[in-house]
Amino acid sequence: MEPLESVDLDRVRRAQLNLQGIAVRTPLVRLNLERAPAEIYLKLENLQPIGSFKVRGAGNAIASAPPDKLRAGVITASAGNMAQGVAWSARRLGLPCTVVVPDHAPRTKLDAIERLGASIVKMPFDDWWQIMLQGSYPEAEGLFIHPVSDAAVIAGNGTIGLEVVEDLPLVDTVIVPYGGGGLSSGISIAVKAVRPEARILASEVETAAPFTASWKAGEAQSVDYVPSFVDGIGSKSVLPNMWPLTSRLLDGSIAVSLRAIADAIRLLVERNRVVAEGAGASSVAAALTGSAGGGTVVCIVSGGNLDRAILARILQGEVP
């Protein structure tokens, strides 16, 4: 596996070429809110073909792989969005795809994975997390594409950062939902190469915020993990091989409550007619706390794959 430190601006620009015809160049729009702590913009990755930014990393990883490595198909471990990204990219090329998911993965995402033709292996969260840590699943044949700690995936994610600085050259802060660090590190590499003074902040949910705890402690930490409707981010600990990278590339972290995320989801629907999943709305919830400061703030709305029943409850003012 390539060293993660090998990802630089040139690598991200090559990923941008690889993703032509695969990933959508998503719009950057102003949050329609009169009284906000900053000039808040939304990078709408929920508008990707699979409803999530993951098509970028998955698409670039497969496009970058030697053909002989793809003959037996591809494998990934994901709660849903990376699974869809890998499955969607595999289907384009006629490749078999196996997806290992934790047992709390939402039905909406599992249905989408099956529609894309992938085989699903479900297992308890602790067993699934071990696959994430070891970066392999020997029980199935094929190229394992790690959803986070893969140089090609990080480079693909970085194309979002390139688009942000192209569309908003004077951006002050970018807030990125933190699941494992692959999205935030890719975006940071791209943004800071073009605008070094910009800050990159993580957003997490308080019920599972290992990066926030690690940032405060100055070293990798484990935390209590409580599953919630915010299923696209959150874990028991930071990935050991990602912490050196993200602790260097990021400038801080903001953890927000389930209530704040539910409120942000409802606000996005009401004001911008945007449907975001919990992870995608965490960046907006973080910006609305004011902790990211003023100036120009971009929130990465990382995905929109939200169960309709959960969305209905949130629109009624509930916290699922």
C-alpha positions as CSV (number, residue, x, y, z in Angstrom):
1,M,0.0,0.0,0.0
2,E,1.3,3.5,-0.9
3,P,2.3,5.8,2.0
4,L,-0.4,8.2,2.8
5,E,2.1,11.0,2.9
6,S,2.6,10.6,-0.9
7,V,-0.6,12.5,-1.5
8,D,0.1,16.0,-2.7
9,L,-1.5,18.6,-4.9
10,D,-0.2,17.0,-8.1
11,R,-1.7,13.7,-7.0
12,V,-5.0,15.4,-6.4
13,R,-4.9,17.1,-9.8
14,R,-4.4,13.6,-11.4
15,A,-7.4,12.3,-9.5
16,Q,-9.4,15.2,-10.9
17,L,-8.6,13.9,-14.4
18,N,-9.4,10.3,-13.5
19,L,-12.8,11.4,-12.2
20,Q,-14.0,13.2,-15.3
21,G,-17.3,11.5,-16.3
22,I,-17.5,9.8,-12.9
23,A,-17.9,12.4,-10.2
24,V,-20.1,15.5,-10.5
25,R,-18.5,18.9,-9.9
26,T,-20.9,19.8,-7.2
27,P,-22.2,23.4,-6.6
28,L,-21.1,25.7,-3.8
29,V,-24.1,27.7,-2.6
30,R,-24.8,30.2,0.2
31,L,-26.8,29.0,3.3
32,N,-30.0,30.9,3.2
33,L,-29.9,32.2,6.8
34,E,-30.2,35.8,7.7
35,R,-28.5,35.7,11.1
36,A,-25.5,33.5,11.0
37,P,-22.1,33.7,12.8
38,A,-20.3,33.7,9.5
39,E,-20.8,33.8,5.7
40,I,-21.7,30.1,5.4
41,Y,-21.5,28.2,2.1
42,L,-22.6,24.6,1.4
43,K,-20.5,22.2,-0.8
44,L,-23.3,19.9,-1.9
45,E,-21.7,16.4,-2.2
46,N,-25.2,15.0,-1.5
47,L,-25.7,15.6,-5.3
48,Q,-23.2,13.0,-6.4
49,P,-24.7,10.0,-8.3
50,I,-24.7,7.9,-5.2
51,G,-25.7,10.8,-2.9
52,S,-22.3,11.0,-1.3
53,F,-18.7,12.2,-1.8
54,K,-17.5,8.6,-1.6
55,V,-17.8,8.2,-5.4
56,R,-14.7,10.4,-5.7
57,G,-12.3,8.3,-3.6
58,A,-13.8,5.0,-4.8
59,G,-13.7,6.1,-8.4
60,N,-10.1,7.3,-8.2
61,A,-8.9,4.1,-6.4
62,I,-10.4,1.9,-9.0
63,A,-9.2,4.1,-11.9
64,S,-5.7,4.1,-10.4
65,A,-5.4,0.4,-9.8
66,P,-3.4,-1.9,-12.2
67,P,-5.9,-4.0,-14.3
68,D,-4.4,-7.3,-12.9
69,K,-5.3,-6.2,-9.4
70,L,-9.0,-5.8,-10.4
71,R,-9.6,-9.2,-12.1
72,A,-11.1,-10.8,-9.0
73,G,-13.2,-7.7,-8.2
74,V,-13.1,-5.3,-5.3
75,I,-13.9,-5.3,-1.6
76,T,-14.5,-2.6,0.9
77,A,-15.7,-2.2,4.5
78,S,-18.3,0.5,5.0
79,A,-21.4,1.6,6.8
80,G,-23.0,2.5,3.5
81,N,-21.7,5.4,1.5
82,M,-18.2,4.1,0.6
83,A,-19.9,0.8,-0.1
84,Q,-22.1,2.5,-2.7
85,G,-19.1,4.4,-4.1
86,V,-17.1,1.2,-4.7
87,A,-20.2,-0.7,-5.9
88,W,-21.2,2.0,-8.3
89,S,-17.7,2.3,-9.7
90,A,-17.3,-1.5,-9.9
91,R,-20.6,-1.9,-11.8
92,R,-19.5,0.7,-14.4
93,L,-16.6,-1.7,-15.2
94,G,-18.4,-5.0,-14.8
95,L,-16.4,-6.0,-11.7
96,P,-17.7,-8.1,-8.8
97,C,-18.0,-6.3,-5.5
98,T,-18.1,-7.4,-1.9
99,V,-19.1,-5.1,0.9
100,V,-18.5,-5.7,4.6
101,V,-21.0,-3.7,6.8
102,P,-21.5,-3.3,10.5
103,D,-24.8,-4.7,11.8
104,H,-26.3,-1.3,12.6
105,A,-26.0,-0.1,8.9
106,P,-29.3,1.6,7.9
107,R,-31.7,-0.3,5.7
108,T,-31.7,2.6,3.2
109,K,-28.0,2.2,2.5
110,L,-28.1,-1.6,2.4
111,D,-30.9,-1.4,-0.2
112,A,-28.8,1.0,-2.3
113,I,-25.8,-1.3,-2.1
114,E,-27.9,-4.3,-3.2
115,R,-29.4,-2.2,-6.1
116,L,-25.9,-1.6,-7.3
117,G,-25.2,-5.3,-7.5
118,A,-22.8,-5.8,-4.6
119,S,-22.7,-8.8,-2.2
120,I,-23.2,-7.8,1.5
121,V,-21.5,-9.4,4.5
122,K,-22.9,-8.2,7.8
123,M,-21.1,-8.5,11.1
124,P,-21.0,-7.1,14.6
125,F,-19.5,-3.6,14.8
126,D,-16.4,-4.7,16.8
127,D,-15.6,-7.3,14.2
128,W,-16.2,-4.8,11.4
129,W,-13.9,-2.3,13.1
130,Q,-11.1,-4.8,13.2
131,I,-11.3,-5.1,9.4
132,M,-11.0,-1.3,9.3
133,L,-7.9,-1.4,11.5
134,Q,-6.2,-4.3,9.6
135,G,-7.2,-3.0,6.2
136,S,-8.1,-6.3,4.7
137,Y,-10.8,-9.0,4.4
138,P,-9.0,-12.3,3.5
139,E,-12.3,-14.2,3.4
140,A,-13.1,-12.7,0.0
141,E,-11.1,-12.4,-3.2
142,G,-10.3,-9.1,-4.8
143,L,-8.7,-5.7,-4.3
144,F,-9.5,-4.3,-0.8
145,I,-10.2,-0.6,-1.0
146,H,-10.0,1.0,2.4
147,P,-12.7,3.6,2.8
148,V,-10.2,6.0,4.6
149,S,-6.5,5.1,4.8
150,D,-5.8,4.7,1.1
151,A,-3.7,7.2,-0.8
152,A,-5.8,7.0,-4.0
153,V,-9.0,7.5,-1.9
154,I,-7.5,10.5,-0.1
155,A,-6.4,12.0,-3.4
156,G,-9.9,11.5,-4.9
157,N,-11.4,13.2,-1.8
158,G,-9.0,16.1,-2.3
159,T,-10.7,17.1,-5.5
160,I,-13.5,18.6,-3.4
161,G,-10.9,20.9,-1.9
162,L,-9.7,22.0,-5.3
163,E,-13.2,22.9,-6.4
164,V,-13.8,24.9,-3.2
165,V,-10.7,27.1,-3.7
166,E,-11.5,27.5,-7.4
167,D,-15.0,28.6,-6.7
168,L,-14.2,30.6,-3.5
169,P,-10.5,31.6,-3.6
170,L,-10.7,33.6,-0.4
171,V,-12.2,30.9,1.8
172,D,-11.3,31.3,5.5
173,T,-12.4,28.0,7.0
174,V,-13.6,24.6,5.7
175,I,-15.5,22.3,8.0
176,V,-15.4,18.7,7.1
177,P,-17.3,15.8,8.7
178,Y,-14.8,13.4,10.3
179,G,-15.4,9.7,10.0
180,G,-11.9,8.3,9.6
181,G,-10.0,11.3,8.3
182,G,-9.8,10.5,4.6
183,L,-12.1,13.3,3.6
184,S,-10.7,16.0,5.8
185,S,-7.0,15.1,5.0
186,G,-7.6,15.1,1.3
187,I,-9.4,18.4,1.4
188,S,-6.8,19.9,3.6
189,I,-4.0,18.9,1.2
190,A,-5.7,20.5,-1.7
191,V,-7.0,23.7,0.0
192,K,-3.8,24.5,1.9
193,A,-1.6,24.0,-1.2
194,V,-3.5,26.8,-2.9
195,R,-4.5,28.9,0.2
196,P,-2.2,28.1,3.1
197,E,-3.9,30.5,5.5
198,A,-7.3,28.7,5.3
199,R,-8.2,26.6,8.3
200,I,-9.6,23.0,8.1
201,L,-11.8,21.9,11.0
202,A,-13.4,18.5,11.7
203,S,-17.0,18.1,12.7
204,E,-18.1,15.2,14.9
205,V,-21.2,14.0,16.8
206,E,-20.8,14.1,20.6
207,T,-21.9,10.5,20.9
208,A,-18.8,9.3,19.0
209,A,-16.1,11.9,18.8
210,P,-12.6,10.3,19.0
211,F,-10.9,13.0,16.9
212,T,-12.1,15.8,19.2
213,A,-10.9,13.9,22.2
214,S,-7.6,13.1,20.5
215,W,-7.1,16.7,19.4
216,K,-7.7,18.0,23.0
217,A,-5.3,15.4,24.4
218,G,-2.6,15.8,21.8
219,E,-2.5,12.1,21.2
220,A,-4.8,9.3,19.9
221,Q,-7.7,8.5,22.2
222,S,-10.5,6.0,22.5
223,V,-14.0,7.1,23.5
224,D,-17.4,5.6,24.3
225,Y,-19.3,4.9,21.1
226,V,-23.1,5.3,21.0
227,P,-24.8,4.4,17.7
228,S,-27.3,7.0,16.4
229,F,-29.0,8.2,13.3
230,V,-25.7,9.9,12.5
231,D,-24.2,6.7,11.0
232,G,-21.8,8.1,8.5
233,I,-19.3,9.4,11.1
234,G,-18.2,8.4,14.5
235,S,-16.2,5.4,16.0
236,K,-14.5,4.2,19.1
237,S,-11.1,5.6,18.2
238,V,-9.1,7.4,15.5
239,L,-7.4,5.1,13.1
240,P,-3.8,4.7,14.2
241,N,-2.3,5.2,10.8
242,M,-4.5,8.3,10.1
243,W,-3.8,10.2,13.3
244,P,-0.3,11.4,12.4
245,L,-1.7,12.7,9.1
246,T,-4.9,14.3,10.3
247,S,-3.3,15.8,13.5
248,R,-0.8,17.6,11.2
249,L,-3.3,18.7,8.5
250,L,-6.3,19.8,10.5
251,D,-6.6,22.9,12.7
252,G,-9.1,21.7,15.3
253,S,-12.5,19.9,15.8
254,I,-16.0,20.8,16.8
255,A,-18.3,18.2,18.3
256,V,-22.0,18.8,18.2
257,S,-25.0,17.2,19.7
258,L,-27.6,15.0,18.1
259,R,-30.2,17.8,18.6
260,A,-27.9,20.3,16.8
261,I,-27.5,17.9,13.9
262,A,-31.2,17.2,13.6
263,D,-31.9,21.0,13.7
264,A,-29.3,21.5,10.9
265,I,-31.0,18.8,8.8
266,R,-34.3,20.5,9.2
267,L,-32.8,24.0,8.5
268,L,-31.2,22.8,5.3
269,V,-34.5,21.4,4.1
270,E,-36.5,24.5,5.0
271,R,-34.0,27.1,3.8
272,N,-32.1,25.5,0.9
273,R,-34.3,22.6,-0.1
274,V,-31.3,20.3,0.6
275,V,-31.6,16.9,2.1
276,A,-28.5,16.0,4.2
277,E,-27.8,12.9,6.2
278,G,-26.6,13.3,9.8
279,A,-22.9,13.2,8.9
280,G,-23.4,15.7,6.1
281,A,-25.3,18.1,8.3
282,S,-22.7,17.9,11.2
283,S,-20.5,20.5,9.4
284,V,-23.4,22.9,9.2
285,A,-24.3,22.3,12.9
286,A,-20.7,23.0,13.7
287,A,-20.6,26.3,11.8
288,L,-23.8,27.5,13.4
289,T,-22.2,27.2,16.9
290,G,-19.9,30.0,16.0
291,S,-16.9,28.0,17.1
292,A,-15.5,28.1,13.5
293,G,-15.3,31.9,13.8
294,G,-16.5,34.5,11.3
295,G,-15.4,35.2,7.7
296,T,-16.2,32.9,4.9
297,V,-16.9,29.3,6.1
298,V,-17.5,26.3,3.7
299,C,-19.4,23.4,5.1
300,I,-18.9,20.1,3.3
301,V,-22.4,18.5,3.1
302,S,-20.8,15.1,2.6
303,G,-23.9,13.0,1.8
304,G,-27.7,12.9,1.7
305,N,-28.5,9.2,2.2
306,L,-31.0,9.7,5.0
307,D,-33.8,7.2,5.8
308,R,-37.1,8.7,4.9
309,A,-38.7,7.7,8.2
310,I,-35.9,9.4,10.1
311,L,-36.2,12.5,8.0
312,A,-39.9,12.7,8.6
313,R,-39.3,12.6,12.4
314,I,-36.7,15.3,12.2
315,L,-39.0,17.5,10.1
316,Q,-41.5,17.1,13.0
317,G,-38.9,18.5,15.4
318,E,-37.9,15.1,16.9
319,V,-34.4,13.8,17.5
320,P,-34.5,10.1,16.3
